[in-house]
Amino acid sequence: MIKKNNNIKPNRVQGKRLNVFVLFLFLSFLISLLVKLSNTYTQTLQFELNPTQLESNEVMVSKEAKTINVTISGKGFELLKYYVEARIIDVDFSQLNKDKSHYIWDERSQLEKIINHFDSKIAVKSINPDTLLFQYDRQFVKKIPVQVSVNSSFAFGFDLVDSFQSVPDSITLIGPESLLKTISEIQTKTLDLTDLNSNVERVVALDIPNTSKQITYSEQVVSINGEVDKFTEGSVNVPVTILNVPDKLTLNFFPKEIPVIFYASLKAYNSIDASHFSVECDFNTLTTENNYLNPVLVKQPSTVKTAKLKPTEFEYVITPKND
């Protein structure tokens, strides 16, 4: 027990000496720091110019920050805060000169405002650059259509009744007129759909370019909708009309009707008949090299997805009219 007590005393003495050493080390560092902060220094710091007091119908074309390098001189204590705080100087743009496309910031007219930004004990030595141009434009509003981008496949016997639609079908853009003039539409992100057998209603993001930070979009997402139904094939016999037959000639042809094969949804199938289609042949297409009448499907109902003529050879006889 006596030996253990003798060992504790030297340890306590060593601990006290270490504490005293750390205290003196801290005090010497603090004194050195205070001495340095009391010295005068000249430093060049970068400051961002923040536009304020723009006219209500104007907007900056670029949101990239404009900066100036300001060389200042002062005590370390006084300079310290400019290393800690955000280095931003507000600029009243209503006081700047401008042309049709730029506000003009220049050192000569803004020097007093720059000096007033700093404490009275700080001396402003120089400012670089001495001139900056801020491009601006008129605030513009434009409505553009949304174009859907869909990769789709359907289950057997199913198809899309009409094209995929965007809801809303258009969006509003707000931004610099010069930028909006180049935008005529906007696409959605591509939507992949497979084996569809029911109606589609999906929320999809718009494909907004990364370069459009100056533009505000009324919508960031839209809904892509599509009606899907069972489809079937049908056929109707449609009368053929011959156009441009000269008044002095008579054209007799056979057959008088031609089959039209159509593809439509089951919902629309029963409402479709021959009167909804129109097939024509143009007499003027007949030449010595081409002595065939070529039928053309010129009209079909909107409820039909696709329609085509069944290949048919026409027989015809041309005779002069009897006066």
C-alpha positions as YAML, in Angstrom:
chain: A
units: angstrom
residues:
- id: 1
  name: MET
  ca: [0.00, 0.00, 0.00]
- id: 2
  name: ILE
  ca: [2.85, 2.43, 0.83]
- id: 3
  name: LYS
  ca: [4.48, 1.80, -2.56]
- id: 4
  name: LYS
  ca: [1.27, 2.61, -4.44]
- id: 5
  name: ASN
  ca: [0.85, 5.99, -2.70]
- id: 6
  name: ASN
  ca: [4.43, 6.94, -3.55]
- id: 7
  name: ASN
  ca: [3.67, 6.28, -7.28]
- id: 8
  name: ILE
  ca: [0.54, 8.50, -7.28]
- id: 9
  name: LYS
  ca: [2.37, 11.67, -6.16]
- id: 10
  name: PRO
  ca: [4.78, 11.82, -9.16]
- id: 11
  name: ASN
  ca: [1.83, 11.25, -11.56]
- id: 12
  name: ARG
  ca: [-0.09, 14.18, -10.04]
- id: 13
  name: VAL
  ca: [2.93, 16.45, -10.37]
- id: 14
  name: GLN
  ca: [3.40, 15.46, -14.00]
- id: 15
  name: GLY
  ca: [-0.31, 16.13, -14.70]
- id: 16
  name: LYS
  ca: [-0.10, 19.64, -13.20]
- id: 17
  name: ARG
  ca: [2.99, 20.43, -15.24]
- id: 18
  name: LEU
  ca: [1.23, 19.28, -18.44]
- id: 19
  name: ASN
  ca: [-1.82, 21.48, -17.70]
- id: 20
  name: VAL
  ca: [0.41, 24.48, -17.08]
- id: 21
  name: PHE
  ca: [2.25, 23.82, -20.35]
- id: 22
  name: VAL
  ca: [-1.03, 23.60, -22.35]
- id: 23
  name: LEU
  ca: [-2.27, 26.81, -20.71]
- id: 24
  name: PHE
  ca: [0.90, 28.70, -21.60]
- id: 25
  name: LEU
  ca: [0.77, 27.27, -25.14]
- id: 26
  name: PHE
  ca: [-2.83, 28.46, -25.58]
- id: 27
  name: LEU
  ca: [-2.02, 31.91, -24.15]
- id: 28
  name: SER
  ca: [0.97, 32.30, -26.45]
- id: 29
  name: PHE
  ca: [-1.17, 31.33, -29.46]
- id: 30
  name: LEU
  ca: [-3.88, 33.77, -28.42]
- id: 31
  name: ILE
  ca: [-1.39, 36.61, -27.95]
- id: 32
  name: SER
  ca: [0.20, 35.83, -31.33]
- id: 33
  name: LEU
  ca: [-3.27, 35.84, -32.98]
- id: 34
  name: LEU
  ca: [-4.19, 39.17, -31.38]
- id: 35
  name: VAL
  ca: [-0.93, 40.69, -32.53]
- id: 36
  name: LYS
  ca: [-1.52, 39.50, -36.09]
- id: 37
  name: LEU
  ca: [-5.11, 40.74, -36.12]
- id: 38
  name: SER
  ca: [-3.98, 44.16, -34.97]
- id: 39
  name: ASN
  ca: [-1.64, 44.49, -37.95]
- id: 40
  name: THR
  ca: [-2.72, 46.19, -41.19]
- id: 41
  name: TYR
  ca: [-3.22, 43.99, -44.27]
- id: 42
  name: THR
  ca: [-4.09, 44.53, -47.91]
- id: 43
  name: GLN
  ca: [-6.22, 41.78, -49.47]
- id: 44
  name: THR
  ca: [-8.06, 41.24, -52.78]
- id: 45
  name: LEU
  ca: [-11.45, 39.61, -52.30]
- id: 46
  name: GLN
  ca: [-14.13, 38.57, -54.79]
- id: 47
  name: PHE
  ca: [-17.65, 39.99, -54.39]
- id: 48
  name: GLU
  ca: [-20.84, 39.01, -56.21]
- id: 49
  name: LEU
  ca: [-23.00, 41.83, -57.62]
- id: 50
  name: ASN
  ca: [-26.68, 41.21, -56.86]
- id: 51
  name: PRO
  ca: [-29.17, 42.99, -59.20]
- id: 52
  name: THR
  ca: [-32.02, 44.83, -57.44]
- id: 53
  name: GLN
  ca: [-34.75, 47.29, -58.49]
- id: 54
  name: LEU
  ca: [-35.22, 45.86, -61.98]
- id: 55
  name: GLU
  ca: [-38.26, 47.07, -63.88]
- id: 56
  name: SER
  ca: [-41.25, 44.76, -63.42]
- id: 57
  name: ASN
  ca: [-41.29, 43.63, -67.06]
- id: 58
  name: GLU
  ca: [-37.55, 42.90, -67.22]
- id: 59
  name: VAL
  ca: [-35.53, 39.80, -66.38]
- id: 60
  name: MET
  ca: [-31.86, 38.88, -66.48]
- id: 61
  name: VAL
  ca: [-31.10, 36.61, -69.45]
- id: 62
  name: SER
  ca: [-28.32, 34.78, -67.61]
- id: 63
  name: LYS
  ca: [-28.42, 33.76, -63.96]
- id: 64
  name: GLU
  ca: [-24.65, 33.31, -63.86]
- id: 65
  name: ALA
  ca: [-23.25, 35.50, -61.10]
- id: 66
  name: LYS
  ca: [-21.25, 38.59, -62.05]
- id: 67
  name: THR
  ca: [-18.30, 39.30, -59.75]
- id: 68
  name: ILE
  ca: [-15.72, 41.99, -59.10]
- id: 69
  name: ASN
  ca: [-12.36, 41.79, -57.35]
- id: 70
  name: VAL
  ca: [-11.99, 44.47, -54.68]
- id: 71
  name: THR
  ca: [-8.61, 45.21, -53.09]
- id: 72
  name: ILE
  ca: [-9.12, 46.52, -49.54]
- id: 73
  name: SER
  ca: [-6.83, 47.51, -46.70]
- id: 74
  name: GLY
  ca: [-7.44, 47.47, -42.95]
- id: 75
  name: LYS
  ca: [-6.70, 45.90, -39.59]
- id: 76
  name: GLY
  ca: [-7.03, 42.13, -39.35]
- id: 77
  name: PHE
  ca: [-9.96, 42.54, -36.94]
- id: 78
  name: GLU
  ca: [-11.81, 44.65, -39.49]
- id: 79
  name: LEU
  ca: [-11.06, 42.35, -42.45]
- id: 80
  name: LEU
  ca: [-12.02, 39.17, -40.62]
- id: 81
  name: LYS
  ca: [-15.78, 39.51, -41.17]
- id: 82
  name: TYR
  ca: [-15.35, 39.60, -44.96]
- id: 83
  name: TYR
  ca: [-13.89, 36.10, -44.76]
- id: 84
  name: VAL
  ca: [-16.85, 34.85, -42.69]
- id: 85
  name: GLU
  ca: [-19.89, 36.60, -44.21]
- id: 86
  name: ALA
  ca: [-21.22, 36.09, -47.74]
- id: 87
  name: ARG
  ca: [-19.47, 38.54, -50.05]
- id: 88
  name: ILE
  ca: [-22.47, 40.02, -51.91]
- id: 89
  name: ILE
  ca: [-22.99, 43.66, -52.92]
- id: 90
  name: ASP
  ca: [-26.53, 44.76, -53.89]
- id: 91
  name: VAL
  ca: [-26.71, 46.97, -56.98]
- id: 92
  name: ASP
  ca: [-29.65, 49.29, -57.64]
- id: 93
  name: PHE
  ca: [-30.21, 48.75, -61.36]
- id: 94
  name: SER
  ca: [-32.58, 51.71, -61.58]
- id: 95
  name: GLN
  ca: [-29.45, 53.88, -61.17]
- id: 96
  name: LEU
  ca: [-27.45, 52.20, -63.96]
- id: 97
  name: ASN
  ca: [-27.19, 53.22, -67.59]
- id: 98
  name: LYS
  ca: [-28.56, 50.73, -70.12]
- id: 99
  name: ASP
  ca: [-29.01, 50.12, -73.83]
- id: 100
  name: LYS
  ca: [-31.52, 47.88, -75.64]
- id: 101
  name: SER
  ca: [-30.02, 44.67, -74.29]
- id: 102
  name: HIS
  ca: [-27.61, 45.42, -71.41]
- id: 103
  name: TYR
  ca: [-27.35, 47.23, -68.11]
- id: 104
  name: ILE
  ca: [-23.91, 48.83, -67.77]
- id: 105
  name: TRP
  ca: [-22.16, 48.69, -64.40]
- id: 106
  name: ASP
  ca: [-18.99, 50.79, -64.22]
- id: 107
  name: GLU
  ca: [-16.56, 51.50, -61.41]
- id: 108
  name: ARG
  ca: [-16.63, 55.28, -61.85]
- id: 109
  name: SER
  ca: [-20.35, 55.69, -61.16]
- id: 110
  name: GLN
  ca: [-20.50, 52.96, -58.52]
- id: 111
  name: LEU
  ca: [-17.33, 53.71, -56.56]
- id: 112
  name: GLU
  ca: [-19.07, 55.60, -53.74]
- id: 113
  name: LYS
  ca: [-21.59, 52.75, -53.28]
- id: 114
  name: ILE
  ca: [-18.76, 50.20, -53.16]
- id: 115
  name: ILE
  ca: [-16.90, 52.26, -50.55]
- id: 116
  name: ASN
  ca: [-20.07, 52.61, -48.44]
- id: 117
  name: HIS
  ca: [-20.46, 48.83, -48.46]
- id: 118
  name: PHE
  ca: [-17.40, 48.51, -46.22]
- id: 119
  name: ASP
  ca: [-16.78, 49.77, -42.67]
- id: 120
  name: SER
  ca: [-15.39, 53.28, -42.42]
- id: 121
  name: LYS
  ca: [-11.99, 51.99, -41.29]
- id: 122
  name: ILE
  ca: [-11.60, 49.88, -44.46]
- id: 123
  name: ALA
  ca: [-9.85, 51.56, -47.39]
- id: 124
  name: VAL
  ca: [-10.81, 50.51, -50.94]
- id: 125
  name: LYS
  ca: [-7.64, 50.44, -53.04]
- id: 126
  name: SER
  ca: [-8.86, 49.16, -56.42]
- id: 127
  name: ILE
  ca: [-11.75, 47.46, -58.23]
- id: 128
  name: ASN
  ca: [-11.41, 45.07, -61.15]
- id: 129
  name: PRO
  ca: [-12.89, 44.89, -63.75]
- id: 130
  name: ASP
  ca: [-13.97, 48.48, -64.14]
- id: 131
  name: THR
  ca: [-16.99, 47.65, -66.36]
- id: 132
  name: LEU
  ca: [-19.54, 44.81, -66.44]
- id: 133
  name: LEU
  ca: [-22.46, 44.19, -68.78]
- id: 134
  name: PHE
  ca: [-25.67, 42.56, -67.51]
- id: 135
  name: GLN
  ca: [-27.80, 41.22, -70.37]
- id: 136
  name: TYR
  ca: [-31.52, 41.68, -69.82]
- id: 137
  name: ASP
  ca: [-34.69, 41.05, -71.79]
- id: 138
  name: ARG
  ca: [-38.39, 41.73, -71.66]
- id: 139
  name: GLN
  ca: [-40.38, 39.35, -69.48]
- id: 140
  name: PHE
  ca: [-42.50, 37.23, -71.84]
- id: 141
  name: VAL
  ca: [-45.36, 34.76, -71.46]
- id: 142
  name: LYS
  ca: [-45.87, 31.99, -74.03]
- id: 143
  name: LYS
  ca: [-48.20, 29.00, -74.30]
- id: 144
  name: ILE
  ca: [-46.76, 25.92, -76.01]
- id: 145
  name: PRO
  ca: [-48.22, 22.46, -76.82]
- id: 146
  name: VAL
  ca: [-47.11, 19.29, -75.05]
- id: 147
  name: GLN
  ca: [-45.98, 16.44, -77.31]
- id: 148
  name: VAL
  ca: [-46.28, 12.98, -75.73]
- id: 149
  name: SER
  ca: [-43.54, 10.41, -76.19]
- id: 150
  name: VAL
  ca: [-44.79, 6.85, -75.77]
- id: 151
  name: ASN
  ca: [-43.38, 3.45, -76.76]
- id: 152
  name: SER
  ca: [-46.34, 1.05, -76.62]
- id: 153
  name: SER
  ca: [-47.34, -2.49, -77.48]
- id: 154
  name: PHE
  ca: [-50.77, -4.10, -77.07]
- id: 155
  name: ALA
  ca: [-52.17, -7.45, -76.00]
- id: 156
  name: PHE
  ca: [-53.61, -9.57, -78.84]
- id: 157
  name: GLY
  ca: [-56.82, -8.07, -80.19]
- id: 158
  name: PHE
  ca: [-56.39, -4.72, -78.42]
- id: 159
  name: ASP
  ca: [-55.34, -1.34, -79.79]
- id: 160
  name: LEU
  ca: [-55.47, 2.40, -79.16]
- id: 161
  name: VAL
  ca: [-58.80, 4.00, -80.11]
- id: 162
  name: ASP
  ca: [-57.21, 7.41, -80.66]
- id: 163
  name: SER
  ca: [-53.72, 8.82, -80.15]
- id: 164
  name: PHE
  ca: [-52.28, 9.27, -76.67]
- id: 165
  name: GLN
  ca: [-53.20, 12.67, -75.24]
- id: 166
  name: SER
  ca: [-51.56, 14.97, -72.71]
- id: 167
  name: VAL
  ca: [-53.62, 16.53, -69.91]
- id: 168
  name: PRO
  ca: [-53.14, 19.46, -69.94]
- id: 169
  name: ASP
  ca: [-52.36, 19.59, -73.65]
- id: 170
  name: SER
  ca: [-50.29, 22.78, -73.30]
- id: 171
  name: ILE
  ca: [-48.31, 24.67, -70.65]
- id: 172
  name: THR
  ca: [-47.34, 28.29, -70.03]
- id: 173
  name: LEU
  ca: [-43.74, 29.52, -70.00]
- id: 174
  name: ILE
  ca: [-42.49, 32.75, -68.42]
- id: 175
  name: GLY
  ca: [-39.04, 34.08, -69.15]
- id: 176
  name: PRO
  ca: [-36.83, 36.21, -71.42]
- id: 177
  name: GLU
  ca: [-38.50, 36.86, -74.77]
- id: 178
  name: SER
  ca: [-35.33, 35.99, -76.71]
- id: 179
  name: LEU
  ca: [-35.27, 32.50, -75.16]
- id: 180
  name: LEU
  ca: [-38.99, 31.78, -75.46]
- id: 181
  name: LYS
  ca: [-39.01, 32.65, -79.17]
- id: 182
  name: THR
  ca: [-36.90, 29.56, -79.85]
- id: 183
  name: ILE
  ca: [-39.32, 27.18, -78.05]
- id: 184
  name: SER
  ca: [-42.32, 25.89, -80.02]
- id: 185
  name: GLU
  ca: [-43.22, 22.75, -78.06]
- id: 186
  name: ILE
  ca: [-42.12, 20.56, -75.18]
- id: 187
  name: GLN
  ca: [-41.98, 16.77, -74.98]
- id: 188
  name: THR
  ca: [-42.69, 14.43, -72.13]
- id: 189
  name: LYS
  ca: [-40.18, 11.94, -70.85]
- id: 190
  name: THR
  ca: [-40.59, 8.70, -72.82]
- id: 191
  name: LEU
  ca: [-43.22, 6.36, -71.36]
- id: 192
  name: ASP
  ca: [-42.77, 2.62, -72.07]
- id: 193
  name: LEU
  ca: [-45.98, 0.53, -72.04]
- id: 194
  name: THR
  ca: [-46.31, -3.15, -72.95]
- id: 195
  name: ASP
  ca: [-49.19, -5.65, -73.42]
- id: 196
  name: LEU
  ca: [-51.87, -3.01, -72.97]
- id: 197
  name: ASN
  ca: [-55.46, -4.24, -72.62]
- id: 198
  name: SER
  ca: [-57.07, -1.37, -70.67]
- id: 199
  name: ASN
  ca: [-57.20, 2.41, -70.68]
- id: 200
  name: VAL
  ca: [-54.01, 4.34, -69.85]
- id: 201
  name: GLU
  ca: [-53.65, 7.21, -67.38]
- id: 202
  name: ARG
  ca: [-50.07, 7.83, -66.24]
- id: 203
  name: VAL
  ca: [-48.33, 10.87, -64.72]
- id: 204
  name: VAL
  ca: [-45.12, 11.67, -66.60]
- id: 205
  name: ALA
  ca: [-42.49, 14.39, -66.13]
- id: 206
  name: LEU
  ca: [-41.83, 16.93, -68.86]
- id: 207
  name: ASP
  ca: [-38.45, 16.77, -70.56]
- id: 208
  name: ILE
  ca: [-37.28, 20.20, -69.40]
- id: 209
  name: PRO
  ca: [-33.78, 21.15, -70.64]
- id: 210
  name: ASN
  ca: [-31.10, 21.85, -68.04]
- id: 211
  name: THR
  ca: [-30.31, 25.08, -69.90]
- id: 212
  name: SER
  ca: [-33.75, 26.53, -69.09]
- id: 213
  name: LYS
  ca: [-33.01, 27.85, -65.58]
- id: 214
  name: GLN
  ca: [-34.14, 31.33, -66.63]
- id: 215
  name: ILE
  ca: [-37.59, 30.01, -67.63]
- id: 216
  name: THR
  ca: [-40.52, 29.27, -65.33]
- id: 217
  name: TYR
  ca: [-42.80, 26.38, -66.36]
- id: 218
  name: SER
  ca: [-46.45, 26.31, -65.28]
- id: 219
  name: GLU
  ca: [-46.27, 22.50, -65.07]
- id: 220
  name: GLN
  ca: [-43.47, 20.06, -64.34]
- id: 221
  name: VAL
  ca: [-45.56, 16.92, -64.98]
- id: 222
  name: VAL
  ca: [-48.60, 16.01, -67.10]
- id: 223
  name: SER
  ca: [-50.94, 13.04, -67.40]
- id: 224
  name: ILE
  ca: [-50.75, 10.84, -70.50]
- id: 225
  name: ASN
  ca: [-54.15, 9.33, -71.28]
- id: 226
  name: GLY
  ca: [-55.18, 6.79, -73.90]
- id: 227
  name: GLU
  ca: [-58.36, 4.81, -74.59]
- id: 228
  name: VAL
  ca: [-57.69, 1.11, -75.28]
- id: 229
  name: ASP
  ca: [-60.34, -1.24, -76.67]
- id: 230
  name: LYS
  ca: [-60.75, -4.55, -78.48]
- id: 231
  name: PHE
  ca: [-60.39, -4.22, -82.23]
- id: 232
  name: THR
  ca: [-61.65, -6.25, -85.17]
- id: 233
  name: GLU
  ca: [-61.49, -6.21, -88.96]
- id: 234
  name: GLY
  ca: [-64.46, -5.55, -91.21]
- id: 235
  name: SER
  ca: [-65.28, -5.09, -94.87]
- id: 236
  name: VAL
  ca: [-67.80, -2.97, -96.83]
- id: 237
  name: ASN
  ca: [-68.44, -2.58, -100.56]
- id: 238
  name: VAL
  ca: [-68.10, 1.09, -101.54]
- id: 239
  name: PRO
  ca: [-69.39, 2.60, -104.83]
- id: 240
  name: VAL
  ca: [-66.67, 3.94, -107.14]
- id: 241
  name: THR
  ca: [-66.86, 7.46, -108.59]
- id: 242
  name: ILE
  ca: [-65.02, 8.32, -111.82]
- id: 243
  name: LEU
  ca: [-63.78, 11.93, -112.04]
- id: 244
  name: ASN
  ca: [-62.90, 14.13, -115.01]
- id: 245
  name: VAL
  ca: [-64.57, 12.09, -117.74]
- id: 246
  name: PRO
  ca: [-64.73, 14.33, -120.86]
- id: 247
  name: ASP
  ca: [-68.22, 15.48, -121.78]
- id: 248
  name: LYS
  ca: [-67.96, 13.87, -125.21]
- id: 249
  name: LEU
  ca: [-67.16, 10.42, -123.82]
- id: 250
  name: THR
  ca: [-68.98, 7.74, -121.92]
- id: 251
  name: LEU
  ca: [-67.11, 5.47, -119.54]
- id: 252
  name: ASN
  ca: [-68.59, 2.13, -118.56]
- id: 253
  name: PHE
  ca: [-66.66, 0.21, -115.92]
- id: 254
  name: PHE
  ca: [-66.97, -2.92, -113.78]
- id: 255
  name: PRO
  ca: [-67.15, -3.58, -110.89]
- id: 256
  name: LYS
  ca: [-69.22, -0.61, -109.74]
- id: 257
  name: GLU
  ca: [-68.22, -1.20, -106.11]
- id: 258
  name: ILE
  ca: [-64.92, -2.09, -104.49]
- id: 259
  name: PRO
  ca: [-64.29, -3.79, -101.11]
- id: 260
  name: VAL
  ca: [-62.76, -1.64, -98.36]
- id: 261
  name: ILE
  ca: [-61.10, -3.53, -95.50]
- id: 262
  name: PHE
  ca: [-61.13, -1.54, -92.26]
- id: 263
  name: TYR
  ca: [-59.85, -1.99, -88.73]
- id: 264
  name: ALA
  ca: [-61.92, -0.51, -85.88]
- id: 265
  name: SER
  ca: [-62.81, -0.95, -82.23]
- id: 266
  name: LEU
  ca: [-65.71, -3.21, -81.28]
- id: 267
  name: LYS
  ca: [-67.49, -0.18, -79.85]
- id: 268
  name: ALA
  ca: [-67.41, 1.61, -83.22]
- id: 269
  name: TYR
  ca: [-67.79, -1.43, -85.48]
- id: 270
  name: ASN
  ca: [-71.59, -1.60, -85.71]
- id: 271
  name: SER
  ca: [-71.93, 2.09, -86.57]
- id: 272
  name: ILE
  ca: [-69.71, 1.86, -89.66]
- id: 273
  name: ASP
  ca: [-71.23, 1.41, -93.14]
- id: 274
  name: ALA
  ca: [-70.32, 2.00, -96.78]
- id: 275
  name: SER
  ca: [-71.67, 5.58, -96.80]
- id: 276
  name: HIS
  ca: [-68.81, 6.62, -94.50]
- id: 277
  name: PHE
  ca: [-66.23, 5.83, -97.20]
- id: 278
  name: SER
  ca: [-65.51, 7.31, -100.60]
- id: 279
  name: VAL
  ca: [-63.52, 5.75, -103.47]
- id: 280
  name: GLU
  ca: [-62.57, 7.68, -106.60]
- id: 281
  name: CYS
  ca: [-60.76, 7.12, -109.89]
- id: 282
  name: ASP
  ca: [-59.36, 9.94, -112.01]
- id: 283
  name: PHE
  ca: [-59.85, 9.61, -115.76]
- id: 284
  name: ASN
  ca: [-56.89, 11.94, -116.32]
- id: 285
  name: THR
  ca: [-54.52, 9.26, -115.05]
- id: 286
  name: LEU
  ca: [-55.17, 7.18, -118.17]
- id: 287
  name: THR
  ca: [-52.33, 7.44, -120.71]
- id: 288
  name: THR
  ca: [-50.95, 5.37, -123.52]
- id: 289
  name: GLU
  ca: [-48.43, 3.92, -121.06]
- id: 290
  name: ASN
  ca: [-50.99, 3.49, -118.26]
- id: 291
  name: ASN
  ca: [-54.35, 2.15, -119.29]
- id: 292
  name: TYR
  ca: [-55.51, 1.19, -115.80]
- id: 293
  name: LEU
  ca: [-57.97, 2.97, -113.56]
- id: 294
  name: ASN
  ca: [-56.41, 3.35, -110.12]
- id: 295
  name: PRO
  ca: [-58.97, 3.58, -107.29]
- id: 296
  name: VAL
  ca: [-58.10, 5.81, -104.32]
- id: 297
  name: LEU
  ca: [-59.73, 5.82, -100.89]
- id: 298
  name: VAL
  ca: [-60.36, 9.53, -100.33]
- id: 299
  name: LYS
  ca: [-62.62, 9.43, -97.27]
- id: 300
  name: GLN
  ca: [-63.00, 7.26, -94.19]
- id: 301
  name: PRO
  ca: [-64.67, 7.77, -90.79]
- id: 302
  name: SER
  ca: [-62.61, 8.99, -87.84]
- id: 303
  name: THR
  ca: [-63.67, 5.92, -85.86]
- id: 304
  name: VAL
  ca: [-61.68, 3.69, -88.23]
- id: 305
  name: LYS
  ca: [-58.07, 3.04, -87.19]
- id: 306
  name: THR
  ca: [-56.89, 1.96, -90.64]
- id: 307
  name: ALA
  ca: [-58.54, 1.22, -93.98]
- id: 308
  name: LYS
  ca: [-57.33, -0.09, -97.33]
- id: 309
  name: LEU
  ca: [-58.76, -1.11, -100.68]
- id: 310
  name: LYS
  ca: [-58.90, -4.73, -101.65]
- id: 311
  name: PRO
  ca: [-56.92, -5.07, -104.91]
- id: 312
  name: THR
  ca: [-59.37, -5.06, -107.82]
- id: 313
  name: GLU
  ca: [-58.89, -4.90, -111.58]
- id: 314
  name: PHE
  ca: [-61.33, -2.62, -113.37]
- id: 315
  name: GLU
  ca: [-62.74, -3.44, -116.75]
- id: 316
  name: TYR
  ca: [-63.92, -0.43, -118.66]
- id: 317
  name: VAL
  ca: [-65.12, 0.63, -122.07]
- id: 318
  name: ILE
  ca: [-64.86, 4.17, -123.45]
- id: 319
  name: THR
  ca: [-67.34, 5.20, -126.12]
- id: 320
  name: PRO
  ca: [-68.23, 8.56, -127.68]
- id: 321
  name: LYS
  ca: [-71.52, 10.07, -126.69]
- id: 322
  name: ASN
  ca: [-74.30, 10.19, -129.29]
- id: 323
  name: ASP
  ca: [-75.28, 13.78, -130.04]
...
